[in-house]
Amino acid sequence: ILGCAMFGVAIWIRVEPVFQEWAEFLELEEFYTGVYILLISSIFVMALGFFGCGAALMEHVTALYI
């Protein structure tokens, strides 16, 4: 759930015109780098959660240790 929330916030920040105007006004070129890092990390968190749920569902003990 946290990964989905992070993903939603990252997409919202990226497409929201107010954030784009704010970043251009303050000349923050690195602003979008942070947004992309948040986007990639949210995908990683979602994949890790999905992998953990799948391992628990299949009762695969070795996968749960990873």
N, C-alpha and C positions, 0 to 999 in steps of 0.2 A: 504494500500500500504506500509506503514511503517513497519507493522508486517511482510509482505512478504520479504521486504528488510533485516530486522533484521534476519529473518530465513535463508535467502540465505547466508548472511555474516557468521552466526554461523556455518552453514554446511560447507561452504568453508574453514573457519579457522580450523574446525575439521578434514577435509580430506586432506588438503594441506600438502604435505610432507615437504615443507620448514618451515612451522610453527612448525611441529612436531620436526624437527631437531633443530630448534631454542630453543624450550622449553626444549628439552633434553640437549642441550649444556649449557644453563643457569640454569639447574636443577630447573625448575619451575613446580613442581607437582601441584600447585594450579591453573595453567594456564587453565587447562581443566575444573576446577570447574566454572570459569567465563564464559567459552564457554557454558557450560550446563545451567547456569543461564540465559544467553542471549537467548539460544534456548527455554527454558521454557517460558520466558517472551514474546518472539516473538509469541509463540503459543497463549498465553493469549491475546495479543494485536489483533491478527487476529480473535480470537473468539469473543472478545468484539466488534470489528468492524462489524463482520458478524451479531451479535445479534442486534446491532444498526441499521444496514441497513434493517434487517428483520422487526424490530419494526416500522421503518419509512415507509416501504413499506405497512405494514398492518395497518398503522395509529393507532397503539396501544399506546396511550398517557402514560399509566401507565408504560409500558416497557421502554419508552424513558426516564422517570424520573430515572429509575434504572441505 
